[in-house]
Structure formats: structure tokens, C-alpha cells
Amino acid sequence: MSAPAPLFRFSQVELPWALGPPDGRYLLRASDREPGRARTPADSAPPQPGTAPTHVLVFATLGAPQRRRLDRARPQRKAEPEPQPEPVITSRATVIDVGEPFGDLAHAQAWLQTAGEPDLLSGLAVLNRVLYTFRLVSADPYLHVVSRQRVLVARIGFGAGEQVAEGLWTDALELVSAGAHQRRARMLAPQAGFAAVLAGRRRTLVCEELTLRARLDVDHGHYRQAALQVLVALDAVLAELPLDPTAPALAERLEELRGQRDAMAGAGQAALAGPLGEAHRQAVVFSLSRIEAALRARAVAGA
């Protein structure tokens, strides 16, 4: 009598754009520096041949617009009034955790009864690490990061390996994002700032964009990149905010940020040499949080 097929947990998302990697299955191995941890772009050494796999990722295109055959001699065509919207590509990514299969069906069902958003977010973290790697190897700066708020459909569940790889499962849950029920006041806050910039009542700053990039790196565990981004963002804040009409109210915050300059310079130098230690990581996270606080105070002062 053959043993039952092992059951694996998975997370699955569907999105209204092409993720980037060609359709297919991809094996992700653990880092040789930390057994059991999925590799990240910051890992300097490749995995050894015997390193255990941690995840299998399956990319699939669910729907795509039909290509129109245009005359090569006439690349343009007259636009029709009130045109119908073009259909968009829909893609699906499935992250299968193959590192720790369930012992039996009862264990899998017990896990699913308590599973939820944290399990989905863990899967998204793995997916984003893989997409980050594809962005680098394809030299495509326009690939999307997948955030929970942009997901059309999200599922978590379990099934046999081949079953899940084919888009099926033994049991699964479909998760509804709490972001769909945000309070209206929170939704309108960015709208007010957006209108102020478009109307010329407020200007955007370079440090705002640099800070957003640094936050993305920190949230996805790219601390070396974040250290360099935060260092430049800090210099930009110290250069731009004193010239801003709202800056007088931020004098104390600016002084605090000046006090972080040496710590961030050290973290930046360490980032050029290799992975950051815990002290430098803490300096990056703390400095970024103080930059964000200063920018929030600026937004309040200018409201």
C-alpha cells in the first residue's frame, strides 16, 4: 500500500497585470547562510547544490487581451468615439511551501482553521523576493511590487504538490482584504494633498520620493539598499526642508535628523561592504522613521 501524498500549504493571488516571469514553475532554495530561510537578493553566495528547497512558485496567465493585427505600414488608426475599454491581462501566482509538509490531513485541516492574513502576507513576502530578483536579471525597472491592497483575489490552503501546482487544492479559504473597508476619511486624506499639488499650493520634494523607495526596501528586507537610500534621503531632507515655507515649525525635527547623519554614514559604508549587522539595521529603521515623521509634520503644517 503506497503512502499518501504529502500535503503542502500554499498562498495564491490574482492580479490585473502581468507579473513578469514567464508562466511556469520555479524552485526556490534556502540560503546557505541561514538554513530554512528563502534566499533574498542580498545573499552574496549562491546556494550549494544540496541546499534544501523552501518553496515552489507557479506563475500563470489567466486572461490576456487579443492582439490586433495592425497593418505594419499604418501603425496608427483613427480612434472611435466612446471606445470600449481594452481587456487587461490577469495573472496568478501560487507560492507553495515545500519546506515543511503536513504530517497528515488532520494537521493540515487544523492549520487551515486558524490560518489567515499573516499566512498570506508570508507568501507575498516570498513572491516579492522572487519578483525583485526577476526585476534585476531582466533589467526592467517597471515591474510591480505586489501589495495586499492591489490583490484581486487571495487564497490560502493546502493540497498535494502536483495538485496545487495545477491550480487545484484539497481545501482552501478565500480572504477578503480589510483594506476594502477603510474609513472614508483615510481614503480622502491623500486626495486633499493631491489636489493641493496639482493646484500649485504645495510642491513635492525629492526627499519624499527617496523616502518612499527606502520604505519599500525596508519593508521587503533589502537593508543594504535601504541604508544607501536612507542616507541620500536624509541628506535631501536636510537640504530641502530648510528652504520650505513650513520648515520653521520643523526646526527640532531637523536637528534630530542632523544627529543621525553620522550613524547613517556608517550604515551606508557598511552596506557597500556586505550585509548589515543588527546595529546598522536599527540605525536604518530608526532614521527612516524620523524622516517619515518630519515629512508628516510638514504635511500637517502645510494643510
C-alpha positions as CSV (number, residue, x, y, z in Angstrom):
1,M,0.0,0.0,0.0
2,S,1.5,3.3,-1.1
3,A,1.9,6.2,1.4
4,P,-0.4,9.1,0.9
5,A,0.9,12.1,-1.0
6,P,2.3,14.8,1.3
7,L,0.2,17.9,1.7
8,F,1.7,21.4,1.3
9,R,0.3,24.8,2.4
10,F,0.1,27.5,-0.3
11,S,-0.9,31.1,-0.8
12,Q,-2.3,32.3,-4.1
13,V,-3.1,35.7,-5.5
14,E,-4.6,37.0,-8.7
15,L,-3.6,40.4,-10.1
16,P,-4.8,42.6,-13.0
17,W,-1.3,42.8,-14.6
18,A,1.5,40.6,-15.9
19,L,3.8,39.8,-13.1
20,G,6.9,39.5,-15.2
21,P,8.3,35.9,-15.0
22,P,7.2,33.6,-17.9
23,D,4.5,31.1,-17.0
24,G,5.8,28.0,-15.3
25,R,7.2,26.5,-12.1
26,Y,10.2,27.8,-10.3
27,L,12.1,26.2,-7.4
28,L,13.4,28.5,-4.6
29,R,16.2,27.1,-2.4
30,A,17.1,28.1,1.1
31,S,20.0,30.4,1.8
32,D,23.2,28.6,2.7
33,R,23.8,31.3,5.4
34,E,20.6,30.6,7.2
35,P,19.2,27.1,6.7
36,G,15.5,27.1,6.1
37,R,15.3,30.7,5.1
38,A,14.4,31.5,1.5
39,R,17.1,33.3,-0.4
40,T,17.0,37.1,-0.9
41,P,18.7,39.3,-3.5
42,A,21.0,40.4,-0.7
43,D,22.6,37.0,-0.3
44,S,26.0,37.1,-1.8
45,A,26.8,33.5,-2.3
46,P,24.8,31.1,-4.4
47,P,23.1,28.1,-2.7
48,Q,25.0,24.8,-2.6
49,P,23.7,22.0,-4.8
50,G,22.4,20.1,-1.7
51,T,20.6,23.1,-0.2
52,A,17.0,22.2,0.6
53,P,14.2,23.8,-1.4
54,T,11.8,26.0,0.5
55,H,9.1,27.0,-2.0
56,V,7.8,26.3,-5.4
57,L,6.3,29.3,-7.3
58,V,3.9,28.8,-10.1
59,F,3.1,31.7,-12.5
60,A,0.1,31.5,-14.8
61,T,-1.6,34.0,-17.2
62,L,-5.4,33.6,-16.8
63,G,-6.5,36.1,-19.4
64,A,-4.9,38.4,-21.9
65,P,-6.2,40.9,-24.5
66,Q,-6.4,39.6,-28.0
67,R,-3.6,41.0,-30.2
68,R,-5.0,43.1,-33.1
69,R,-3.3,42.5,-36.3
70,L,-2.4,46.0,-37.5
71,D,-1.0,47.0,-40.9
72,R,2.7,47.5,-40.5
73,A,2.6,50.3,-43.0
74,R,-0.1,52.1,-40.9
75,P,0.8,51.8,-37.2
76,Q,-1.8,54.4,-36.3
77,R,-5.6,54.2,-36.7
78,K,-8.4,56.5,-36.1
79,A,-9.8,56.4,-32.6
80,E,-13.5,55.6,-32.3
81,P,-15.8,57.8,-30.2
82,E,-16.7,56.3,-26.8
83,P,-14.4,53.3,-27.3
84,Q,-14.9,50.1,-25.3
85,P,-12.3,49.5,-22.6
86,E,-9.4,47.2,-23.5
87,P,-9.4,43.9,-21.6
88,V,-6.4,43.6,-19.3
89,I,-4.0,40.7,-18.5
90,T,-4.9,38.8,-15.4
91,S,-2.2,36.7,-13.8
92,R,-2.0,34.2,-10.9
93,A,0.9,33.5,-8.6
94,T,0.9,30.5,-6.3
95,V,3.5,30.2,-3.6
96,I,3.8,26.6,-2.3
97,D,5.7,26.0,1.0
98,V,7.6,22.7,0.3
99,G,9.9,23.0,3.3
100,E,7.5,21.8,5.9
101,P,4.8,19.5,4.6
102,F,2.0,18.5,6.9
103,G,2.2,15.1,8.6
104,D,-1.4,14.2,7.6
105,L,-4.8,15.6,6.6
106,A,-5.8,16.3,10.2
107,H,-2.8,18.5,10.8
108,A,-3.4,20.4,7.5
109,Q,-7.1,21.0,8.4
110,A,-6.1,22.1,11.9
111,W,-3.7,24.7,10.4
112,L,-6.4,26.0,8.0
113,Q,-8.9,26.6,10.8
114,T,-6.5,29.2,12.3
115,A,-4.8,30.5,9.2
116,G,-5.4,33.9,7.8
117,E,-3.8,37.2,6.7
118,P,-0.4,36.6,8.3
119,D,0.0,33.4,6.2
120,L,-1.0,35.3,3.1
121,L,1.5,38.1,3.9
122,S,4.3,35.5,4.4
123,G,3.5,34.2,0.9
124,L,3.5,37.7,-0.6
125,A,6.9,38.3,1.0
126,V,8.3,35.3,-0.8
127,L,6.6,36.3,-4.0
128,N,8.1,39.8,-3.8
129,R,11.6,38.5,-3.2
130,V,11.3,36.4,-6.4
131,L,9.9,39.4,-8.4
132,Y,12.7,41.5,-7.1
133,T,15.2,39.0,-8.5
134,F,13.4,38.9,-11.8
135,R,13.5,42.7,-12.0
136,L,17.3,42.6,-11.6
137,V,18.0,39.9,-14.0
138,S,15.6,41.3,-16.7
139,A,16.9,44.9,-16.0
140,D,13.2,46.0,-16.0
141,P,12.7,48.9,-13.5
142,Y,9.0,49.0,-14.1
143,L,8.0,45.6,-12.7
144,H,5.3,45.9,-9.9
145,V,5.7,45.0,-6.3
146,V,2.7,43.1,-5.1
147,S,0.9,44.8,-2.2
148,R,-2.0,43.3,-0.3
149,Q,-4.2,46.2,-1.4
150,R,-3.7,45.5,-5.1
151,V,-4.7,41.9,-5.0
152,L,-7.9,41.0,-6.8
153,V,-8.3,37.5,-5.2
154,A,-6.4,36.0,-2.4
155,R,-6.5,32.3,-1.2
156,I,-4.6,30.2,1.3
157,G,-5.0,26.4,1.6
158,F,-3.3,23.1,1.2
159,G,-3.1,20.2,-1.2
160,A,-0.8,17.7,-2.8
161,G,2.2,19.1,-4.6
162,E,1.1,18.4,-8.2
163,Q,-2.5,19.2,-7.4
164,V,-1.6,22.7,-6.1
165,A,0.9,23.3,-9.0
166,E,-2.0,22.7,-11.4
167,G,-4.2,25.4,-9.6
168,L,-6.2,22.9,-7.6
169,W,-6.3,22.1,-3.8
170,T,-7.7,19.8,-1.2
171,D,-9.1,22.7,0.9
172,A,-8.7,26.5,0.8
173,L,-10.0,29.8,2.0
174,E,-10.6,33.0,0.0
175,L,-9.6,36.0,2.1
176,V,-11.2,39.4,1.9
177,S,-8.9,42.3,2.4
178,A,-9.7,44.6,5.3
179,G,-8.4,47.5,3.1
180,A,-11.7,47.3,1.2
181,H,-13.5,48.7,4.3
182,Q,-11.2,51.6,5.0
183,R,-12.8,54.7,6.6
184,R,-13.7,57.4,4.1
185,A,-11.6,60.0,6.0
186,R,-8.5,57.9,5.5
187,M,-9.3,57.5,1.8
188,L,-9.8,61.2,1.3
189,A,-6.6,62.4,3.0
190,P,-4.3,61.7,0.0
191,Q,-6.9,63.3,-2.2
192,A,-6.6,66.6,-0.5
193,G,-2.8,66.6,-0.8
194,F,-3.1,65.5,-4.4
195,A,-5.4,68.4,-5.2
196,A,-3.0,70.9,-3.4
197,V,0.0,69.8,-5.5
198,L,-2.0,69.9,-8.8
199,A,-3.3,73.4,-7.9
200,G,0.2,74.7,-7.1
201,R,-0.5,75.2,-3.4
202,R,2.1,72.6,-2.4
203,R,5.3,71.4,-4.0
204,T,6.7,67.9,-4.0
205,L,10.2,67.2,-2.7
206,V,12.9,64.9,-3.9
207,C,13.3,63.6,-0.4
208,E,9.7,62.4,-0.4
209,E,10.4,60.0,-3.3
210,L,13.7,58.8,-1.9
211,T,11.9,58.1,1.4
212,L,9.2,56.0,-0.3
213,R,11.9,54.0,-2.0
214,A,13.7,53.4,1.3
215,R,10.5,52.3,3.0
216,L,9.9,49.8,0.2
217,D,13.4,48.4,0.7
218,V,13.0,48.1,4.5
219,D,9.6,46.5,4.2
220,H,10.9,43.8,1.9
221,G,14.1,43.2,3.9
222,H,16.6,44.8,1.5
223,Y,18.6,46.5,4.2
224,R,21.7,47.1,2.2
225,Q,19.8,49.0,-0.4
226,A,17.7,50.8,2.3
227,A,20.9,52.0,4.0
228,L,22.0,53.8,0.9
229,Q,18.6,55.1,0.1
230,V,18.0,56.4,3.7
231,L,21.4,58.1,3.6
232,V,20.6,60.0,0.4
233,A,17.1,60.7,1.6
234,L,18.4,62.1,4.9
235,D,20.8,64.5,3.0
236,A,17.9,65.5,0.7
237,V,15.7,66.3,3.8
238,L,18.3,68.4,5.4
239,A,18.8,70.3,2.1
240,E,15.2,70.7,1.1
241,L,13.2,71.3,4.3
242,P,15.0,74.4,5.4
243,L,14.0,76.0,2.1
244,D,10.4,75.1,2.5
245,P,7.9,77.7,3.9
246,T,6.8,75.1,6.6
247,A,10.3,74.4,7.8
248,P,10.4,76.9,10.8
249,A,7.9,74.6,12.6
250,L,10.3,71.6,11.9
251,A,13.5,73.0,13.4
252,E,13.5,70.5,16.3
253,R,12.9,67.5,13.9
254,L,15.6,68.8,11.5
255,E,18.1,69.0,14.4
256,E,17.2,65.4,15.4
257,L,17.9,64.3,11.8
258,R,21.3,66.0,11.7
259,G,22.2,64.0,14.8
260,Q,21.5,60.8,12.7
261,R,23.9,61.7,9.9
262,D,27.0,60.0,11.3
263,A,25.1,56.8,12.1
264,M,23.6,56.6,8.6
265,A,27.0,57.4,7.1
266,G,28.4,54.4,8.9
267,A,25.5,52.2,7.8
268,G,25.9,53.3,4.2
269,Q,29.6,52.4,4.3
270,A,28.8,49.0,5.8
271,A,26.2,48.4,3.1
272,L,28.8,48.8,0.4
273,A,30.9,46.1,2.1
274,G,28.3,43.5,2.7
275,P,25.2,42.5,4.7
276,L,24.4,44.8,7.6
277,G,24.7,43.9,11.3
278,E,21.8,44.4,13.7
279,A,23.1,47.8,14.9
280,H,23.3,49.2,11.4
281,R,19.8,47.8,10.6
282,Q,18.4,49.5,13.7
283,A,20.0,52.8,12.6
284,V,18.4,52.5,9.1
285,V,15.0,51.7,10.5
286,F,15.1,54.5,13.2
287,S,16.5,57.1,10.8
288,L,13.8,56.3,8.2
289,S,11.1,56.6,10.8
290,R,12.3,60.0,11.9
291,I,12.4,61.2,8.2
292,E,8.9,60.0,7.7
293,A,7.8,61.8,10.9
294,A,9.4,65.0,9.7
295,L,7.6,64.7,6.3
296,R,4.3,64.0,8.1
297,A,4.8,67.1,10.2
298,R,5.5,69.1,7.1
299,A,2.2,67.9,5.5
300,V,0.2,68.8,8.6
301,A,1.9,72.3,8.8
302,G,1.0,72.9,5.1
303,A,-2.6,71.6,5.4
